[in-house]
Amino acid sequence: MKRFIVGFFAVIGVIAVMLVVTVGVAGYAVWQSLVVPRPELPERILLTLDLRGTLDNAGGPDPVGLLTGEARPGLDEVLLALDAAAVDPRVAGIVARIDATAHGFAAAEELRAAIARLRKAGKRALVHAESFGEGGPGNEGYFVATAFEEIWMQPGGLVAITGLSVEMPFLRGLLDRIGVAPEVLRREVYKTAFESFTERAPTAANREMMEAILDDLFARFREGIGEGRGLDPATVARLVDEAPFTGEEALAADLLDRIGYYDEMLEAARTAVPEAEEVALGDYAAALANGEEAPVVAFVHASGTILPGAIPAAEGIGSETLREALDAALEDEQVTAVLLRLDSPGGSAVASISIARAIDRLRAAGKPVVVSMVNTAASGGYWIASRADRILASPATLTGSIGVISGKPVLAGLWRKLEIGWASLRRGRNAGIWSLNEPYDAAARQRMERVLDDLYARFKATVAEGRALSPEEVEAVAKGRVWTGRQALERRLVDRLGGLHEALAELRSLLGLEAEAALDLRPFPPPGGPLEWLLALRREFGGLLRLARELRAVAGPPGLASAPPITVR
């Protein structure tokens, strides 16, 4: 009883704190939107940009950033603002800060391309890092930095372009030791999502797939460095093998332009364009307004694991949440087309099918859909993408994985080791099919195999119809295999290599517009509503919610054990 009382009041306390914070932040957000005017831009601009860490691209508000005054633009906001700056005569250039970064390799490609377009328009572009890796690789950050005109690094920093690596844990030995037996059903050999639990080392198919992916990404990594720094392939290969470098070594190898502190780089930029005023890229983006009439395009973000039901955008892709956004675009008479920015490793097959149906409805209504893949659009993510009019991927985007997988850990051996017994009472031949306490019997396995066969056939048929491929062509690229964007283009799984910039070009083409025609990109669902703020707070204060759930579990009954759902990963 004491534990129940403590748990109950702890939950009440957490909920009370959540409500107070929710009301406070929501009120502050409304005040900001009503009272704080858009920043006015000077006649000459030197943009500043912080690329350190990770750029969020889930969409939706950032309540904590708003409260602290440190809200950062997301990846797409950065890309759109850079393209706007490229054609804005007021913008003289940009200075950026960077580190090893964790945007994802495909996102890094998009950032490089956007900086290249800015430079091609005659703008200056300088970037500074304290270090490209410190106690770890700096590959991605340096890859982005090579798109800039000058690369500066602080004294004492490292250029750790030590090459790409993949490390895969295999837990089968541990699971055998503790008495847990994983049971996994899959379609087919390259569907390796659960191999960490079922194997002691990678299977031949897994190793083949990963080697091919790594080869392609490593080639692009070295190409990018060579292009950005004017180095021949042999020199880049040698430098990668000799890294990491001190600042002085990197300077001598033409990997850096200057060694100095950020304030020194900023002063050099100010001297080069003395009449320009510094404007943060986020403020620049907020100040831009499209005053002319333009076709309305619904701009939809979908990032994370695909799950059934309503899920906050920052926590994954909820089938109901995304479907409602797409249906809203369908019903809005002003919307002429949809741009879906997709970044997902997959998830629920049923949820993927539901979202794909919403895309079919848009196309049937004459509203073209373009899918722009970011870092990953595999399995359920590719199921969704395959229904679009056009699919674009960056060279490094991981995509495909046309296959199905299901499984459960069987805990019978663990219970024996712990001397814990279970009593089971059932009605129905397959009532125990989801139990974690026993493996599938012959009849249950047969039923599960038939379910997987059906889903796999549906997946391949969906891709064949959407991509205008024969069943034989789909089978050749399926079997659960993951491809890079460049490999996927060769196999007709995507239409074009490129990011957000190229996706907008495809939309203009589908709408019969000129190459540089303006588009009115409108987020769907619109950001900033009370529900969005509440969901954003749920993300930011997820730790409190987890604590509440744990405390509630102390006071409440145990849950029913269930196996993982059939997933497309």
FIPA-46547 format. One line per 4 residues: number of its first residue (from 1); their letters; for each residue x, y, z of C-alpha. Coordinates in Angstrom, 1 decimal. Example, Ala and Ser with C-alpha at 12.3 -4.5 7.8 and 13.67 -1.06 7.14 Angstrom:
1> AS> 12.3/-4.5/7.8; 13.7/-1.1/7.1;
***
This chain:
1> MKRF> 0.0/0.0/0.0; 2.8/2.4/0.8; 4.4/1.8/-2.6; 1.0/2.5/-4.3;
5> IVGF> 0.5/5.8/-2.4; 4.1/6.9/-3.2; 3.7/6.0/-6.9; 0.3/7.6/-7.1;
9> FAVI> 1.4/11.0/-5.8; 4.6/10.9/-7.8; 2.6/10.5/-11.0; 0.3/13.3/-9.9;
13> GVIA> 3.3/15.6/-9.3; 4.9/14.9/-12.6; 1.6/15.6/-14.4; 1.2/18.8/-12.5;
17> VMLV> 4.7/20.0/-13.5; 3.9/19.1/-17.1; 0.7/21.1/-17.1; 2.4/24.2/-15.6;
21> VTVG> 5.2/24.0/-18.1; 2.8/23.4/-21.0; 0.7/26.4/-20.2; 3.7/28.6/-19.6;
25> VAGY> 5.5/27.7/-22.9; 2.3/27.8/-24.9; 1.5/31.3/-23.6; 5.0/32.5/-24.3;
29> AVWQ> 4.8/31.1/-27.8; 1.6/32.9/-28.5; 3.1/36.1/-27.1; 6.1/35.7/-29.3;
33> SLVV> 4.0/35.1/-32.4; 1.7/38.1/-31.7; 4.1/40.7/-30.2; 7.6/40.0/-31.6;
37> PRPE> 7.9/41.4/-35.1; 9.8/39.7/-37.9; 13.5/40.8/-38.0; 14.2/43.5/-40.6;
41> LPER> 17.1/42.8/-42.9; 20.0/45.3/-43.5; 21.0/46.4/-47.0; 24.1/44.3/-46.9;
45> ILLT> 24.2/40.9/-45.1; 26.9/38.5/-43.8; 25.1/35.4/-42.8; 26.1/33.3/-39.8;
49> LDLR> 25.3/29.6/-39.4; 25.9/27.0/-36.8; 26.3/23.5/-38.3; 27.6/21.8/-35.2;
53> GTLD> 25.9/18.8/-33.8; 22.7/17.7/-35.5; 20.2/19.7/-37.5; 16.7/18.5/-36.6;
57> NAGG> 14.4/17.8/-39.6; 11.3/16.4/-37.9; 9.3/19.6/-38.3; 7.2/21.2/-35.6;
61> PDPV> 8.0/23.8/-33.0; 11.0/23.9/-30.6; 9.5/25.2/-27.3; 12.7/24.8/-25.3;
65> GLLT> 14.7/26.7/-27.9; 12.0/29.4/-27.9; 12.3/29.8/-24.2; 16.1/29.9/-24.1;
69> GEAR> 16.4/32.0/-27.3; 18.5/29.3/-28.9; 16.1/27.8/-31.4; 17.9/26.5/-34.4;
73> PGLD> 16.6/26.2/-38.0; 16.1/22.6/-39.2; 17.9/21.1/-42.2; 15.2/22.1/-44.7;
77> EVLL> 15.1/25.6/-43.3; 18.8/25.9/-43.7; 18.7/24.5/-47.3; 15.9/26.8/-48.4;
81> ALDA> 17.5/29.9/-46.8; 20.8/29.1/-48.4; 19.1/28.9/-51.8; 17.3/32.2/-51.1;
85> AAVD> 20.6/33.8/-50.1; 22.2/32.7/-53.4; 19.9/34.8/-55.4; 19.6/37.7/-52.9;
89> PRVA> 21.8/40.6/-53.9; 21.9/41.8/-50.3; 23.8/38.7/-49.1; 27.6/39.1/-49.4;
93> GIVA> 28.5/35.8/-47.9; 28.3/33.4/-45.0; 30.5/32.3/-42.1; 29.7/29.0/-40.4;
97> RIDA> 30.8/27.0/-37.4; 31.2/23.2/-37.7; 32.5/20.1/-35.9; 32.4/16.4/-36.6;
101> TAHG> 28.6/16.8/-37.0; 25.9/14.1/-37.0; 23.5/15.2/-39.7; 23.8/12.0/-41.7;
105> FAAA> 25.8/11.4/-44.8; 23.0/12.2/-47.2; 22.1/15.4/-45.4; 25.8/16.3/-45.6;
109> EELR> 25.6/15.9/-49.4; 22.6/18.3/-49.5; 24.4/20.9/-47.3; 27.5/20.7/-49.6;
113> AAIA> 25.4/21.2/-52.7; 23.6/24.2/-51.2; 26.9/25.9/-50.2; 28.2/25.2/-53.7;
117> RLRK> 25.2/27.0/-55.2; 25.9/29.9/-52.9; 29.5/30.1/-54.0; 28.6/29.8/-57.6;
121> AGKR> 26.4/32.9/-57.2; 29.5/34.8/-56.1; 29.1/34.8/-52.3; 31.9/34.3/-49.9;
125> ALVH> 31.8/31.2/-47.7; 34.1/30.6/-44.7; 33.8/27.8/-42.2; 35.5/27.3/-38.8;
129> AESF> 36.0/24.2/-36.6; 37.6/23.8/-33.2; 38.4/20.3/-34.4; 37.2/17.8/-36.9;
133> GEGG> 36.9/15.0/-34.5; 38.4/14.7/-31.0; 38.6/11.1/-29.8; 36.5/10.1/-32.8;
137> PGNE> 36.2/10.5/-36.5; 35.5/13.9/-38.1; 34.6/12.5/-41.5; 31.1/14.0/-42.0;
141> GYFV> 32.0/17.4/-40.7; 35.0/17.8/-42.9; 33.1/16.4/-45.9; 30.6/19.3/-45.4;
145> ATAF> 33.4/21.8/-44.8; 35.1/21.1/-48.1; 32.2/22.8/-49.9; 33.3/26.2/-48.4;
149> EEIW> 35.8/28.6/-49.9; 38.0/28.6/-46.8; 38.4/26.1/-44.0; 39.7/27.4/-40.7;
153> MQPG> 40.6/25.4/-37.6; 41.5/26.3/-34.1; 45.1/25.7/-32.9; 45.3/22.2/-31.3;
157> GLVA> 42.5/20.7/-33.3; 42.6/17.5/-35.4; 41.5/16.7/-38.9; 40.4/13.1/-38.3;
161> ITGL> 39.4/12.0/-41.8; 40.3/8.5/-40.9; 37.8/6.7/-43.3; 34.4/5.1/-42.8;
165> SVEM> 33.7/2.1/-40.7; 30.8/-0.1/-39.7; 30.7/-1.9/-36.4; 27.9/-4.5/-35.9;
169> PFLR> 27.3/-6.1/-32.5; 26.3/-9.8/-32.3; 24.6/-10.9/-29.1; 23.7/-14.5/-29.8;
173> GLLD> 26.4/-15.8/-27.5; 25.1/-13.8/-24.6; 21.5/-14.7/-25.4; 22.5/-18.4/-25.4;
177> RIGV> 24.3/-18.0/-22.1; 21.2/-16.5/-20.4; 18.7/-18.8/-22.0; 17.0/-16.5/-24.5;
181> APEV> 16.3/-18.0/-28.0; 15.5/-15.5/-30.7; 13.0/-16.7/-33.3; 13.0/-14.7/-36.5;
185> LRRE> 11.1/-15.1/-39.8; 12.1/-13.0/-42.7; 11.7/-12.4/-46.5; 14.5/-12.7/-47.6;
189> VYKT> 18.3/-13.2/-47.2; 19.3/-9.5/-47.0; 16.6/-8.7/-44.4; 19.2/-8.6/-41.7;
193> AFES> 17.6/-6.3/-39.1; 17.6/-8.9/-36.3; 20.9/-10.6/-37.1; 22.5/-9.0/-34.1;
197> FTER> 20.3/-11.3/-32.0; 20.2/-14.4/-34.2; 23.9/-14.7/-35.3; 27.4/-14.8/-33.8;
201> APTA> 28.8/-13.1/-36.9; 27.4/-11.5/-40.1; 25.9/-13.8/-42.6; 27.4/-13.9/-46.1;
205> ANRE> 24.5/-11.9/-47.5; 24.8/-9.2/-44.8; 28.5/-8.9/-45.3; 28.1/-8.6/-49.1;
209> MMEA> 25.4/-5.9/-48.7; 27.4/-3.9/-46.1; 30.6/-4.1/-48.1; 28.9/-2.7/-51.2;
213> ILDD> 27.3/0.1/-49.3; 30.5/1.0/-47.6; 32.4/0.9/-50.9; 30.0/3.4/-52.5;
217> LFAR> 29.9/5.8/-49.6; 33.7/5.7/-49.2; 34.1/6.5/-52.9; 31.8/9.4/-52.6;
221> FREG> 33.5/10.6/-49.4; 36.9/10.7/-51.2; 35.4/12.3/-54.3; 33.9/15.1/-52.3;
225> IGEG> 37.2/15.9/-50.5; 39.0/15.9/-53.9; 36.4/18.1/-55.5; 36.4/20.6/-52.6;
229> RGLD> 40.1/20.8/-52.0; 41.4/20.4/-55.6; 43.2/17.2/-54.8; 43.7/14.2/-57.1;
233> PATV> 42.2/10.8/-56.1; 45.6/9.3/-55.2; 46.5/12.1/-52.9; 43.1/11.9/-51.1;
237> ARLV> 43.4/8.2/-50.7; 46.9/8.6/-49.2; 45.7/11.4/-46.8; 42.8/9.4/-45.6;
241> DEAP> 45.1/6.5/-44.8; 47.5/8.8/-43.0; 45.0/10.7/-40.9; 44.4/12.0/-38.2;
245> FTGE> 46.4/15.2/-38.7; 47.4/18.0/-36.5; 46.4/21.5/-37.7; 49.9/22.2/-39.0;
249> EALA> 50.1/18.9/-40.8; 46.6/19.4/-42.3; 47.6/22.9/-43.4; 50.7/21.6/-45.2;
253> ADLL> 48.6/19.0/-46.9; 46.1/21.6/-48.2; 43.3/20.2/-46.1; 43.0/23.6/-44.3;
257> DRIG> 43.4/27.2/-45.4; 44.1/28.9/-42.0; 44.8/28.0/-38.4; 43.0/30.5/-36.1;
261> YYDE> 40.2/31.1/-33.7; 36.6/31.7/-34.7; 36.7/35.4/-33.7; 39.7/35.8/-36.0;
265> MLEA> 37.9/34.2/-38.9; 34.9/36.4/-38.2; 37.1/39.5/-38.2; 38.6/38.4/-41.6;
269> ARTA> 35.2/38.1/-43.1; 34.1/41.5/-41.7; 37.2/43.1/-43.3; 36.4/41.5/-46.6;
273> VPEA> 32.8/42.9/-46.6; 33.0/45.9/-44.2; 29.6/47.2/-45.1; 27.8/44.0/-44.3;
277> EEVA> 25.9/43.3/-41.0; 25.8/39.9/-39.4; 22.5/38.1/-39.6; 21.9/34.6/-38.2;
281> LGDY> 20.6/32.3/-41.0; 17.5/31.5/-38.8; 16.6/35.1/-38.5; 17.2/35.6/-42.3;
285> AAAL> 14.8/32.8/-43.0; 12.2/34.2/-40.7; 12.4/37.6/-42.3; 11.9/36.3/-45.8;
289> ANGE> 8.3/36.6/-47.1; 7.0/35.4/-50.4; 4.9/38.4/-51.5; 3.9/37.2/-54.9;
293> EAPV> 1.2/34.7/-55.9; 2.6/31.2/-56.4; 1.3/27.7/-56.6; 0.8/26.2/-53.1;
297> VAFV> 2.7/23.1/-52.4; 2.0/21.1/-49.2; 5.4/20.5/-47.5; 5.2/17.4/-45.3;
301> HASG> 7.9/16.0/-43.1; 8.0/12.4/-42.0; 11.0/11.2/-39.9; 11.6/8.2/-37.7;
305> TILP> 10.1/4.7/-37.2; 6.7/4.1/-38.8; 4.1/3.2/-36.2; 0.3/2.8/-36.2;
309> GAIP> -1.8/5.6/-34.8; -1.2/9.2/-33.8; 2.4/9.9/-33.0; 4.1/13.3/-32.4;
313> AAEG> 6.2/14.2/-35.4; 9.3/14.4/-33.3; 8.8/10.9/-32.0; 8.3/9.0/-35.3;
317> IGSE> 5.9/8.6/-38.1; 2.4/7.8/-36.9; 0.2/6.4/-39.7; -2.8/8.4/-38.5;
321> TLRE> -0.8/11.6/-38.0; 0.8/11.5/-41.5; -2.3/10.3/-43.2; -4.3/13.2/-41.8;
325> ALDA> -1.6/15.6/-43.0; -1.8/14.1/-46.5; -5.6/14.1/-46.4; -5.7/17.7/-45.4;
329> ALED> -3.5/18.5/-48.5; -6.0/16.5/-50.6; -9.0/18.5/-49.3; -7.3/21.9/-49.5;
333> EQVT> -8.3/23.4/-52.8; -5.3/25.7/-52.8; -2.8/22.8/-52.7; -1.6/21.9/-56.2;
337> AVLL> 1.1/19.3/-55.2; 2.8/17.6/-52.2; 6.5/17.4/-51.3; 7.1/14.7/-48.8;
341> RLDS> 10.5/14.8/-47.1; 11.1/11.3/-45.9; 13.7/9.9/-43.5; 12.7/6.5/-42.1;
345> PGGS> 14.2/3.0/-41.7; 10.7/1.5/-41.8; 8.4/0.0/-39.2; 4.9/-1.3/-39.2;
349> AVAS> 3.7/-2.8/-42.5; 0.1/-2.0/-41.8; 0.9/1.6/-41.0; 3.0/1.9/-44.2;
353> ISIA> 0.1/0.6/-46.3; -2.2/3.1/-44.7; 0.1/6.0/-45.6; 0.7/4.7/-49.1;
357> RAID> -3.1/4.7/-49.7; -3.2/8.5/-48.8; -0.5/9.1/-51.4; -2.6/7.1/-54.0;
361> RLRA> -5.6/9.3/-53.2; -3.6/12.5/-53.8; -2.4/11.3/-57.2; -5.8/10.2/-58.2;
365> AGKP> -7.1/13.7/-57.5; -4.5/15.1/-59.8; -2.1/16.4/-57.1; 1.4/15.1/-57.9;
369> VVVS> 3.5/13.8/-55.0; 7.3/14.1/-55.0; 9.2/12.2/-52.3; 12.6/13.6/-51.3;
373> MVNT> 14.6/11.0/-49.3; 17.0/12.3/-46.7; 19.4/9.8/-45.0; 17.2/6.7/-45.1;
377> AASG> 14.0/5.6/-46.8; 14.1/1.9/-46.5; 11.6/-0.9/-46.0; 8.4/0.7/-44.9;
381> GYWI> 9.9/4.0/-45.8; 10.4/2.8/-49.4; 6.9/1.2/-49.4; 5.6/4.7/-48.9;
385> ASRA> 7.9/6.4/-51.4; 7.2/3.9/-54.1; 3.7/5.3/-54.6; 4.9/8.8/-55.5;
389> DRIL> 5.1/10.4/-58.9; 8.8/11.1/-58.5; 11.4/9.8/-56.0; 14.7/11.6/-55.3;
393> ASPA> 17.6/10.3/-53.2; 21.0/11.7/-52.4; 23.9/9.5/-53.5; 24.3/8.4/-49.9;
397> TLTG> 20.6/7.8/-49.0; 20.0/4.2/-47.8; 16.9/2.9/-49.5; 15.1/-0.2/-50.8;
401> SIGV> 15.1/-3.1/-48.2; 12.1/-4.6/-50.0; 11.3/-7.3/-47.6; 9.5/-8.3/-44.4;
405> ISGK> 10.7/-9.5/-41.0; 9.1/-10.7/-37.8; 10.3/-12.3/-34.6; 10.2/-12.7/-30.9;
409> PVLA> 12.7/-13.6/-28.1; 11.8/-17.0/-26.5; 12.5/-16.7/-22.8; 11.8/-20.3/-21.7;
413> GLWR> 15.5/-21.0/-21.1; 15.9/-17.8/-19.1; 13.0/-18.7/-16.8; 14.5/-22.2/-16.2;
417> KLEI> 17.8/-20.6/-15.2; 16.0/-18.3/-12.8; 13.8/-21.1/-11.6; 10.7/-19.1/-12.5;
421> GWAS> 7.6/-21.1/-13.6; 4.7/-20.0/-15.6; 1.2/-21.4/-15.8; -0.7/-20.9/-19.1;
425> LRRG> -4.4/-21.2/-19.6; -5.7/-20.8/-23.2; -8.6/-21.2/-25.5; -7.9/-21.4/-29.2;
429> RNAG> -5.4/-23.4/-31.2; -3.0/-20.5/-31.7; -3.7/-18.5/-28.5; -0.1/-18.8/-27.5;
433> IWSL> 1.4/-17.7/-30.8; 2.5/-14.3/-29.3; 3.8/-15.7/-26.0; 7.5/-15.0/-25.3;
437> NEPY> 7.6/-18.1/-23.1; 7.7/-20.7/-25.8; 8.7/-21.0/-29.5; 6.3/-21.3/-32.4;
441> DAAA> 5.0/-24.8/-32.8; 4.6/-26.2/-36.3; 1.1/-24.8/-36.8; 1.9/-21.3/-35.5;
445> RQRM> 5.1/-21.1/-37.6; 3.1/-22.1/-40.7; 0.6/-19.4/-40.0; 3.3/-16.8/-39.5;
449> ERVL> 5.1/-17.9/-42.6; 1.9/-17.4/-44.6; 1.5/-13.9/-43.2; 5.0/-13.0/-44.2;
453> DDLY> 4.5/-14.4/-47.7; 1.4/-12.3/-48.1; 3.1/-9.1/-46.9; 6.2/-9.7/-49.0;
457> ARFK> 4.1/-10.3/-52.1; 2.1/-7.1/-51.4; 5.3/-5.2/-51.0; 6.8/-6.4/-54.3;
461> ATVA> 3.5/-5.8/-56.1; 3.3/-2.3/-54.7; 6.8/-1.5/-55.9; 6.2/-3.1/-59.3;
465> EGRA> 3.1/-1.0/-59.9; 4.6/2.3/-58.5; 7.9/2.0/-60.3; 6.6/0.4/-63.6;
469> LSPE> 8.9/-2.6/-63.1; 8.2/-6.2/-64.0; 7.9/-8.8/-61.2; 11.3/-10.2/-62.2;
473> EVEA> 12.9/-6.8/-62.1; 11.5/-6.2/-58.6; 12.6/-9.6/-57.4; 16.2/-8.8/-58.5;
477> VAKG> 16.4/-5.7/-56.3; 14.3/-7.0/-53.4; 15.1/-9.8/-50.9; 15.5/-7.2/-48.2;
481> RVWT> 18.6/-5.6/-49.8; 19.5/-2.1/-48.9; 21.0/0.2/-51.6; 22.7/3.6/-51.6;
485> GRQA> 21.0/6.3/-53.7; 23.5/5.9/-56.5; 22.9/2.1/-56.6; 19.1/2.6/-56.4;
489> LERR> 19.2/5.0/-59.4; 20.9/2.3/-61.5; 18.2/-0.1/-60.5; 15.3/2.3/-61.2;
493> LVDR> 14.2/2.4/-57.6; 14.5/6.2/-57.7; 14.1/8.7/-60.5; 16.9/11.2/-59.8;
497> LGGL> 19.8/11.9/-57.5; 19.4/15.1/-55.5; 18.0/16.7/-52.4; 15.4/19.3/-51.6;
501> HEAL> 16.6/21.7/-54.3; 16.2/19.1/-57.0; 12.9/17.9/-55.6; 11.5/21.4/-56.0;
505> AELR> 12.7/21.4/-59.6; 10.8/18.1/-60.2; 7.7/19.7/-58.7; 7.9/22.6/-61.0;
509> SLLG> 8.3/20.3/-64.0; 5.2/18.2/-62.9; 3.2/21.4/-62.5; 4.3/22.7/-65.9;
513> LEAE> 6.2/25.7/-64.4; 9.4/27.5/-65.5; 12.6/26.3/-63.9; 12.9/29.2/-61.5;
517> AALD> 9.1/29.8/-60.8; 8.2/30.6/-57.2; 6.5/28.0/-55.1; 4.5/28.7/-51.9;
521> LRPF> 5.7/25.9/-49.6; 3.2/25.5/-46.7; 3.9/23.0/-43.9; 1.2/20.4/-43.4;
525> PPPG> 0.0/20.2/-40.7; 0.5/24.0/-40.0; 3.0/24.5/-37.2; 2.4/26.4/-34.0;
529> GPLE> -1.1/25.2/-32.9; -1.8/24.3/-29.3; -1.7/20.6/-30.0; 1.7/21.0/-31.7;
533> WLLA> 3.1/22.8/-28.7; 1.8/20.1/-26.4; 3.3/17.3/-28.5; 6.6/19.2/-28.8;
537> LRRE> 6.7/19.5/-25.0; 6.0/15.8/-24.7; 9.2/15.2/-26.8; 11.3/17.6/-24.7;
541> FGGL> 10.0/16.3/-21.4; 10.0/12.7/-22.4; 12.2/11.9/-19.4; 9.4/13.0/-17.1;
545> LRLA> 6.9/11.0/-18.9; 9.1/7.9/-18.7; 9.5/8.5/-15.0; 5.7/8.8/-14.6;
549> RELR> 5.2/5.5/-16.4; 7.8/3.7/-14.3; 6.2/5.0/-11.1; 2.8/4.0/-12.3;
553> AVAG> 4.2/0.5/-13.0; 5.3/0.2/-9.4; 1.7/0.8/-8.2; -0.1/-1.0/-11.0;
557> PPGL> -0.5/-4.6/-12.2; 2.0/-6.2/-14.7; 1.3/-5.9/-18.3; 0.4/-8.7/-20.7;
561> ASAP> 3.5/-10.1/-22.6; 3.2/-9.7/-26.3; 5.5/-10.4/-29.3; 6.7/-7.6/-31.5;
565> PITV> 4.4/-6.9/-34.4; 5.3/-7.9/-38.0; 7.5/-5.1/-39.2; 9.0/-3.8/-42.4;
569> R> 12.5/-2.6/-41.5;
***
